[in-house]
Amino acid sequence: MYNALLDEYVGHSDFFNYGYWEETTKNQQEASENLVRQLLAFLPELSGSILDVACGKGASTRYLLRHYPPEAITAINISERQLETARRNAPGCSFHRMNATNLAFPDRSFDTVLCVEAAFHFDTRERFFQEAWRVLKPGGMLVLSDILMHLDAERRRAFRTEKNHVRDLEEYRQVMQRSGFRDVQVIDATVRCWHGHYWSVVRFFHQRFLAGELDYPGLQRCLDRTYKVVPDLDYYILAAGRRG
C-alpha cells in the first residue's frame, strides 16, 4: 500500500479498493469514492455513530467526514503504520489498532458498521459478522463490500483461509442471517467493481509503458497482481444487514 506508482494510480488519495465504476467514472479515486457512497446508500439516514472497520490509510474514514462529525466516527485497523496515515487523513476521528474479529467495544456501541473490501482477509468473516452484530445498537446496520474467491484460491493464497470460503451470494446471505442480521441484502457488483477496476489498471499501466515510463518487465510486474486475481475471483458483492 506504500508504492509510488500505485499512489499515482489512485490519484494520491490513499484509497486501496476496486471501486464502483459507472459510465462517467474518470479514475480510480472517483471509483473508490463511488464505492463508499454506494455502501452508505444502504442506510436510511446518515446519522449517529459509525465504525469504519479495516480503514486502511483512512481514505474511507475521510470520506465519512462529508456526512458525519469527526466525534461520531471511529475507525480500526491492524497496521499501526496505516493508522498513522489515517489519522492525518481524517483528523478528529477516533482510531484504534484492533482485530475486526475481536472488537474491543461494549455491546450496542454504534449505529452503523462499515467495512470496505476487507472481510475476505478476516479469520473469519462470520466471526466479524457476529462481532459487528454485537457492537451495533438495535436497528443498526452493517454495510460492506466483499470479495468471494473459489475454494482453491482460499487454500492457495497467502493471508487467506479456507474457513472463510463462501460459495455464492445465497450462502453469504445465510452466513449474515446466521450471525443475527435481518433484512439482509447481497448484491452482485462484479461488473461494476472488479471488471471496471481491471480495465482501468490495464489501461493505466499500458499507457505508462507506451509513454516509455515503464519497460516491459516493469509493466509485467505492475500487472501481475491484477492478472492473478482473474482466475480466482468469483464475485464482488455489496451487502447490508440490520440488527433487530
Contacts in CASP RR format, 6 or more apart in sequence:
PFRMAT RR
TARGET T0000
AUTHOR 0000-0000-0000
METHOD contacts of the structure
MODEL  1
MYNALLDEYVGHSDFFNYGYWEETTKNQQEASENLVRQLLAFLPELSGSI
LDVACGKGASTRYLLRHYPPEAITAINISERQLETARRNAPGCSFHRMNA
TNLAFPDRSFDTVLCVEAAFHFDTRERFFQEAWRVLKPGGMLVLSDILMH
LDAERRRAFRTEKNHVRDLEEYRQVMQRSGFRDVQVIDATVRCWHGHYWS
VVRFFHQRFLAGELDYPGLQRCLDRTYKVVPDLDYYILAAGRRG
1 16 0 8 1.000
1 56 0 8 1.000
1 57 0 8 1.000
1 82 0 8 1.000
2 81 0 8 1.000
5 205 0 8 1.000
5 208 0 8 1.000
5 222 0 8 1.000
9 28 0 8 1.000
9 201 0 8 1.000
9 204 0 8 1.000
9 205 0 8 1.000
10 16 0 8 1.000
10 28 0 8 1.000
10 29 0 8 1.000
10 32 0 8 1.000
11 27 0 8 1.000
11 28 0 8 1.000
11 29 0 8 1.000
13 28 0 8 1.000
13 29 0 8 1.000
13 32 0 8 1.000
13 59 0 8 1.000
14 57 0 8 1.000
14 58 0 8 1.000
14 59 0 8 1.000
14 62 0 8 1.000
14 85 0 8 1.000
14 89 0 8 1.000
15 28 0 8 1.000
15 29 0 8 1.000
15 32 0 8 1.000
15 33 0 8 1.000
15 57 0 8 1.000
15 59 0 8 1.000
15 60 0 8 1.000
16 56 0 8 1.000
16 57 0 8 1.000
16 59 0 8 1.000
17 32 0 8 1.000
17 35 0 8 1.000
17 116 0 8 1.000
17 117 0 8 1.000
17 145 0 8 1.000
18 31 0 8 1.000
18 35 0 8 1.000
18 117 0 8 1.000
18 193 0 8 1.000
18 194 0 8 1.000
18 196 0 8 1.000
18 197 0 8 1.000
18 236 0 8 1.000
19 28 0 8 1.000
19 31 0 8 1.000
19 32 0 8 1.000
19 34 0 8 1.000
19 35 0 8 1.000
19 117 0 8 1.000
19 193 0 8 1.000
19 196 0 8 1.000
19 197 0 8 1.000
20 31 0 8 1.000
20 34 0 8 1.000
20 35 0 8 1.000
20 37 0 8 1.000
20 38 0 8 1.000
20 189 0 8 1.000
20 192 0 8 1.000
20 193 0 8 1.000
21 31 0 8 1.000
21 34 0 8 1.000
21 192 0 8 1.000
21 193 0 8 1.000
21 195 0 8 1.000
21 196 0 8 1.000
21 197 0 8 1.000
21 200 0 8 1.000
22 34 0 8 1.000
22 192 0 8 1.000
25 31 0 8 1.000
25 34 0 8 1.000
27 200 0 8 1.000
28 197 0 8 1.000
28 200 0 8 1.000
28 204 0 8 1.000
31 196 0 8 1.000
31 197 0 8 1.000
31 200 0 8 1.000
32 59 0 8 1.000
33 63 0 8 1.000
35 116 0 8 1.000
35 117 0 8 1.000
35 145 0 8 1.000
35 193 0 8 1.000
36 60 0 8 1.000
36 63 0 8 1.000
36 64 0 8 1.000
36 114 0 8 1.000
36 116 0 8 1.000
37 63 0 8 1.000
38 145 0 8 1.000
38 189 0 8 1.000
38 238 0 8 1.000
39 114 0 8 1.000
39 116 0 8 1.000
39 143 0 8 1.000
39 144 0 8 1.000
39 145 0 8 1.000
39 238 0 8 1.000
39 240 0 8 1.000
40 46 0 8 1.000
40 67 0 8 1.000
40 114 0 8 1.000
40 143 0 8 1.000
42 141 0 8 1.000
42 143 0 8 1.000
42 185 0 8 1.000
42 238 0 8 1.000
42 240 0 8 1.000
42 241 0 8 1.000
43 112 0 8 1.000
43 141 0 8 1.000
43 143 0 8 1.000
46 67 0 8 1.000
46 68 0 8 1.000
47 68 0 8 1.000
47 111 0 8 1.000
48 68 0 8 1.000
48 72 0 8 1.000
48 111 0 8 1.000
48 112 0 8 1.000
49 72 0 8 1.000
49 73 0 8 1.000
49 74 0 8 1.000
49 109 0 8 1.000
49 110 0 8 1.000
49 111 0 8 1.000
49 112 0 8 1.000
50 64 0 8 1.000
50 68 0 8 1.000
50 72 0 8 1.000
50 73 0 8 1.000
50 74 0 8 1.000
50 110 0 8 1.000
50 111 0 8 1.000
50 112 0 8 1.000
50 113 0 8 1.000
50 114 0 8 1.000
51 74 0 8 1.000
51 75 0 8 1.000
51 76 0 8 1.000
51 103 0 8 1.000
51 105 0 8 1.000
51 109 0 8 1.000
51 110 0 8 1.000
51 112 0 8 1.000
51 113 0 8 1.000
51 114 0 8 1.000
51 135 0 8 1.000
52 58 0 8 1.000
52 60 0 8 1.000
52 61 0 8 1.000
52 64 0 8 1.000
52 73 0 8 1.000
52 74 0 8 1.000
52 75 0 8 1.000
52 76 0 8 1.000
52 114 0 8 1.000
52 115 0 8 1.000
52 116 0 8 1.000
53 75 0 8 1.000
53 76 0 8 1.000
53 100 0 8 1.000
53 113 0 8 1.000
53 114 0 8 1.000
53 115 0 8 1.000
53 118 0 8 1.000
53 128 0 8 1.000
53 132 0 8 1.000
54 76 0 8 1.000
54 77 0 8 1.000
54 78 0 8 1.000
54 100 0 8 1.000
54 115 0 8 1.000
54 116 0 8 1.000
54 118 0 8 1.000
54 119 0 8 1.000
54 121 0 8 1.000
55 61 0 8 1.000
55 75 0 8 1.000
55 76 0 8 1.000
55 77 0 8 1.000
55 82 0 8 1.000
55 83 0 8 1.000
55 86 0 8 1.000
55 95 0 8 1.000
56 77 0 8 1.000
56 79 0 8 1.000
56 82 0 8 1.000
56 83 0 8 1.000
56 85 0 8 1.000
56 86 0 8 1.000
57 82 0 8 1.000
57 85 0 8 1.000
57 86 0 8 1.000
57 89 0 8 1.000
58 75 0 8 1.000
58 82 0 8 1.000
58 85 0 8 1.000
58 86 0 8 1.000
58 89 0 8 1.000
58 90 0 8 1.000
59 89 0 8 1.000
60 114 0 8 1.000
60 116 0 8 1.000
61 73 0 8 1.000
61 75 0 8 1.000
61 86 0 8 1.000
61 89 0 8 1.000
61 90 0 8 1.000
61 93 0 8 1.000
61 95 0 8 1.000
62 89 0 8 1.000
62 90 0 8 1.000
64 73 0 8 1.000
64 90 0 8 1.000
64 93 0 8 1.000
64 114 0 8 1.000
65 73 0 8 1.000
65 90 0 8 1.000
65 93 0 8 1.000
70 90 0 8 1.000
70 91 0 8 1.000
70 92 0 8 1.000
70 93 0 8 1.000
71 92 0 8 1.000
71 94 0 8 1.000
73 90 0 8 1.000
73 93 0 8 1.000
73 94 0 8 1.000
74 93 0 8 1.000
74 94 0 8 1.000
74 95 0 8 1.000
74 96 0 8 1.000
74 105 0 8 1.000
74 110 0 8 1.000
75 86 0 8 1.000
75 90 0 8 1.000
75 93 0 8 1.000
75 94 0 8 1.000
75 95 0 8 1.000
75 96 0 8 1.000
76 95 0 8 1.000
76 96 0 8 1.000
76 97 0 8 1.000
76 98 0 8 1.000
76 100 0 8 1.000
76 103 0 8 1.000
77 83 0 8 1.000
77 86 0 8 1.000
77 95 0 8 1.000
77 97 0 8 1.000
77 98 0 8 1.000
78 97 0 8 1.000
78 98 0 8 1.000
78 99 0 8 1.000
78 100 0 8 1.000
79 97 0 8 1.000
80 97 0 8 1.000
83 95 0 8 1.000
83 96 0 8 1.000
83 97 0 8 1.000
86 95 0 8 1.000
87 93 0 8 1.000
87 95 0 8 1.000
96 104 0 8 1.000
98 104 0 8 1.000
100 115 0 8 1.000
100 118 0 8 1.000
100 119 0 8 1.000
100 122 0 8 1.000
100 128 0 8 1.000
100 131 0 8 1.000
101 122 0 8 1.000
101 123 0 8 1.000
101 124 0 8 1.000
101 127 0 8 1.000
101 128 0 8 1.000
101 131 0 8 1.000
102 131 0 8 1.000
103 131 0 8 1.000
103 132 0 8 1.000
103 134 0 8 1.000
103 135 0 8 1.000
105 135 0 8 1.000
106 135 0 8 1.000
107 134 0 8 1.000
107 135 0 8 1.000
108 135 0 8 1.000
108 136 0 8 1.000
108 137 0 8 1.000
108 138 0 8 1.000
109 135 0 8 1.000
109 136 0 8 1.000
109 137 0 8 1.000
110 135 0 8 1.000
110 136 0 8 1.000
110 137 0 8 1.000
110 140 0 8 1.000
111 136 0 8 1.000
111 137 0 8 1.000
111 140 0 8 1.000
111 141 0 8 1.000
112 136 0 8 1.000
112 140 0 8 1.000
112 141 0 8 1.000
112 142 0 8 1.000
112 143 0 8 1.000
113 132 0 8 1.000
113 135 0 8 1.000
113 136 0 8 1.000
113 141 0 8 1.000
113 142 0 8 1.000
113 143 0 8 1.000
113 144 0 8 1.000
114 143 0 8 1.000
114 144 0 8 1.000
115 128 0 8 1.000
115 132 0 8 1.000
115 142 0 8 1.000
115 143 0 8 1.000
115 144 0 8 1.000
115 145 0 8 1.000
115 146 0 8 1.000
116 144 0 8 1.000
116 145 0 8 1.000
117 145 0 8 1.000
117 146 0 8 1.000
117 147 0 8 1.000
118 146 0 8 1.000
119 125 0 8 1.000
119 128 0 8 1.000
119 144 0 8 1.000
119 146 0 8 1.000
120 146 0 8 1.000
120 147 0 8 1.000
120 148 0 8 1.000
120 149 0 8 1.000
120 160 0 8 1.000
120 164 0 8 1.000
121 159 0 8 1.000
121 160 0 8 1.000
122 128 0 8 1.000
122 164 0 8 1.000
123 161 0 8 1.000
123 163 0 8 1.000
123 164 0 8 1.000
124 161 0 8 1.000
124 163 0 8 1.000
124 164 0 8 1.000
125 146 0 8 1.000
125 164 0 8 1.000
125 166 0 8 1.000
125 175 0 8 1.000
126 175 0 8 1.000
126 178 0 8 1.000
126 179 0 8 1.000
129 142 0 8 1.000
129 175 0 8 1.000
129 176 0 8 1.000
129 179 0 8 1.000
129 180 0 8 1.000
129 181 0 8 1.000
130 179 0 8 1.000
130 180 0 8 1.000
132 142 0 8 1.000
132 179 0 8 1.000
133 142 0 8 1.000
133 179 0 8 1.000
133 180 0 8 1.000
133 181 0 8 1.000
133 243 0 8 1.000
136 142 0 8 1.000
136 243 0 8 1.000
137 243 0 8 1.000
138 243 0 8 1.000
138 244 0 8 1.000
139 242 0 8 1.000
139 243 0 8 1.000
139 244 0 8 1.000
140 242 0 8 1.000
140 243 0 8 1.000
140 244 0 8 1.000
141 240 0 8 1.000
141 241 0 8 1.000
141 242 0 8 1.000
141 243 0 8 1.000
142 176 0 8 1.000
142 181 0 8 1.000
142 239 0 8 1.000
142 240 0 8 1.000
142 241 0 8 1.000
142 243 0 8 1.000
143 238 0 8 1.000
143 239 0 8 1.000
143 240 0 8 1.000
143 241 0 8 1.000
144 238 0 8 1.000
144 239 0 8 1.000
144 240 0 8 1.000
145 189 0 8 1.000
145 193 0 8 1.000
145 236 0 8 1.000
145 237 0 8 1.000
145 238 0 8 1.000
145 239 0 8 1.000
146 172 0 8 1.000
146 236 0 8 1.000
146 237 0 8 1.000
146 239 0 8 1.000
147 194 0 8 1.000
147 233 0 8 1.000
147 235 0 8 1.000
147 236 0 8 1.000
147 237 0 8 1.000
148 166 0 8 1.000
148 167 0 8 1.000
148 168 0 8 1.000
148 172 0 8 1.000
148 233 0 8 1.000
148 234 0 8 1.000
148 235 0 8 1.000
148 236 0 8 1.000
148 237 0 8 1.000
149 157 0 8 1.000
149 160 0 8 1.000
149 165 0 8 1.000
149 232 0 8 1.000
149 233 0 8 1.000
149 234 0 8 1.000
150 165 0 8 1.000
150 232 0 8 1.000
150 234 0 8 1.000
151 162 0 8 1.000
151 165 0 8 1.000
152 232 0 8 1.000
153 160 0 8 1.000
153 231 0 8 1.000
153 232 0 8 1.000
153 233 0 8 1.000
154 160 0 8 1.000
154 161 0 8 1.000
154 162 0 8 1.000
154 164 0 8 1.000
154 165 0 8 1.000
155 162 0 8 1.000
157 232 0 8 1.000
166 172 0 8 1.000
166 175 0 8 1.000
168 234 0 8 1.000
168 235 0 8 1.000
169 186 0 8 1.000
169 187 0 8 1.000
169 188 0 8 1.000
169 235 0 8 1.000
169 237 0 8 1.000
170 186 0 8 1.000
172 186 0 8 1.000
172 237 0 8 1.000
172 239 0 8 1.000
173 184 0 8 1.000
173 186 0 8 1.000
176 184 0 8 1.000
176 186 0 8 1.000
176 239 0 8 1.000
176 241 0 8 1.000
177 184 0 8 1.000
180 243 0 8 1.000
180 244 0 8 1.000
181 241 0 8 1.000
181 242 0 8 1.000
181 243 0 8 1.000
182 241 0 8 1.000
182 242 0 8 1.000
182 243 0 8 1.000
182 244 0 8 1.000
183 240 0 8 1.000
183 241 0 8 1.000
183 242 0 8 1.000
184 239 0 8 1.000
184 240 0 8 1.000
184 241 0 8 1.000
185 238 0 8 1.000
185 239 0 8 1.000
185 240 0 8 1.000
185 241 0 8 1.000
186 237 0 8 1.000
186 238 0 8 1.000
186 239 0 8 1.000
187 237 0 8 1.000
187 238 0 8 1.000
187 239 0 8 1.000
188 235 0 8 1.000
188 236 0 8 1.000
188 237 0 8 1.000
189 236 0 8 1.000
189 237 0 8 1.000
189 238 0 8 1.000
190 233 0 8 1.000
190 235 0 8 1.000
190 236 0 8 1.000
190 237 0 8 1.000
192 236 0 8 1.000
193 236 0 8 1.000
194 229 0 8 1.000
194 233 0 8 1.000
194 236 0 8 1.000
198 226 0 8 1.000
198 229 0 8 1.000
198 230 0 8 1.000
201 223 0 8 1.000
201 226 0 8 1.000
202 223 0 8 1.000
202 226 0 8 1.000
205 214 0 8 1.000
205 219 0 8 1.000
205 222 0 8 1.000
205 223 0 8 1.000
206 219 0 8 1.000
208 214 0 8 1.000
208 219 0 8 1.000
208 222 0 8 1.000
209 215 0 8 1.000
209 216 0 8 1.000
209 218 0 8 1.000
209 219 0 8 1.000
214 222 0 8 1.000
END
